[in-house]
Amino acid sequence: STGGTGSVGGAGSTGKPVDLTNGGPKLRVLTQLEYTNSITDLLGPISAQLELPPDTFLAGFTSIGGAEVAINAAAVEPYETATLTAVGEVFANATRWQTLVGCQPQADLSDTCVATFVQSFGKRAYRRDLTETEVQRWLKVGKDAAQLTGSSATVGLAALVSGILQSPNFLYRVETN
């Protein structure tokens, strides 16, 4: 993925506390190119065209513009549609999603391979380690989705991957000075 650092009020990529004396960390929404590259890095090549909200330019740079905007209500639907399209493409192919997940989980997603997947995929998507609370939250999302569809591991895993990729933790980068 795009490789940001740290978390607001948390530890930077070095594991040391983020220095807030020089203005602290800033959130910046991913540009269209960063989003597309991140999705490709995380899920593999996606053949569908992903329609994303337009980039914001400031001083001629999208990366600077991304620090000046927030994802508003009008941008939520395009990100949701793009994510569902990409995730749907991956999870429509059993070999492809099993390669992504790295194991063949039980239908109810109760095995340790799913927790390991959430930790590793989440770390790559969020550009930091997930907290135990986040891991448990995403496991619950996957298990609930699997249970609603008659214990389908595929549907549960697709739901948790889609959720991670729609999270502000993925859509925004934390940049430190």
N, C-alpha and C positions, 0 to 999 in steps of 0.2 A: 504494500500500500504506500501511502504518501510519506510516511515517516515523520510525524510530529513529535513533540516531547512534552513530558510532564502532564500534570493535571492541575486545575485551579486549586491553589492552596495546598497542593500535595507535593509529591516528589517529582523532580525532573528526571530525565532519562538516565542520569547518573545515580539516581536513588537518593540524592541529597535534596533537602527542602528547597523550593523555588524561592529565589530572592525577590521580594516584593518591593524593595526600596527604590527601584528604577521604574516604577509604573506597573510592575507585575506582568503576569501573562495576559495575552490577548486571545480572544476567540476569533477564528476566521473560517467562514464557510468554504467548503471545497469548491474550486472552480469546476466547470464542466469537464475539462481535461483531467483534472485530478480525480474527480468522481469516476469517470470512465476508466481511467488507469487503475484506480483502486479496486473497482468492481472486477476488472479483468485479472488483476493480481490475486484477488481473493477467490474468485469463482472460475477463472479460466475464460477463454474467449467467449464472447456473447455475440451471436449473429444478428439479433434483433437491434434495430436502431432505437436508442434510448432518448426520449424527448425530455430534456431537463430545463429548469428555469434558466433564463439568460444570465450570463455573467455580468457583473457590475464592474465597469472600468473606472478607475480613479488615477489621475496622472498617467493614463495610458496603460496601467497595469491591472490585470484581473486579481492578482494576489493582494494588492493594496485595496482594491474595491471590495473584495471578500471580507475584509476586516471592518468595513463600514456598513454592512447590511446584515440583516437577520432573516431567517427563513420565516416568511409570513404565510398567512392562510392560503394565498394563491400559489405558493411554491410547494405546499404539502402534497397536493394531489400529483403533480409531476414526479416528485421523488418517490411517492408511494407506487405509482404506475411503473416507473423505471425499475424500481427494486423488485416488484412482483413479476415483471417481465423477465428480468435477469434470473431471478431465483426459480421462476417457473420453467425456464429453459433448462437449467441445470437439473432440477428435480424431476423433469419429465424423462430423464435417462438414468436408469438404475445404476449403470456402471459409472456414470459421471458423478452422481451424488455420493455413491459409496466410496469413490476415490477421494472426493472432497472430505467426507467425514472420517475416512480411514478405518471404518469397521462396519459390520452389519449389526446394527443395534436391535434389541428386542423391540417388539411392537409398542410397548408402553414407555420406551425410552428410559427404563430404570437401571440400565447397566452403566458401568464406569466409563465405557468408551464414549458415551454421550457427554458426560461431564468433562472428560479430557478434551473432546472436540470443542465444547463451548469455551473452555479456557484458552485453547490455542487459537481458534478462529476469532474469538472475542479480542484476544491480545493483538492479533494482526489488524483487525478492523478498527479497534479503538486506539491503536498505537501506544498501548500501555497494558499492564496486567489488569485483569478484572478483579474486583473485590469479590470476596466469597458471597456477599449479598447479591451482587450482580449475577454471578454464576448461578446461584439458586433461583433467582428471578427468571433467567432465560431458560433454565431447565423446566421450571413450572410452566412457562409459556409453551414450550414444546410438548410437555406431557399433557397439558390441558387440550391443546389442539389435536394431539394424537387420540386422546380419549373421546373428544367430540366427534371424531370421524371413524369410530369403531376400531381404535387401536392401530392407526396407520403411522408407522415410524416415518415414512416419507413425508406425510402431511405435517407431522409434528416438527420434524427437522426443518422443513421448508419454512414453517411459521417462525421458528426461533431465528433462523438465518435472516429472513426478511425483516424481522423486528430489529435485530442488531444493525442491519444496514439502513434502517430508517431512524435510528437513534441519533440524537444530537451528538453523542459521543463519537459517532462515525462521521456525520455530516459536517462537523466543525473540527478544526485543528486547534490545538492549544499551542501558541507560540510564545516563547519567553524572550526577553530582551537580551 
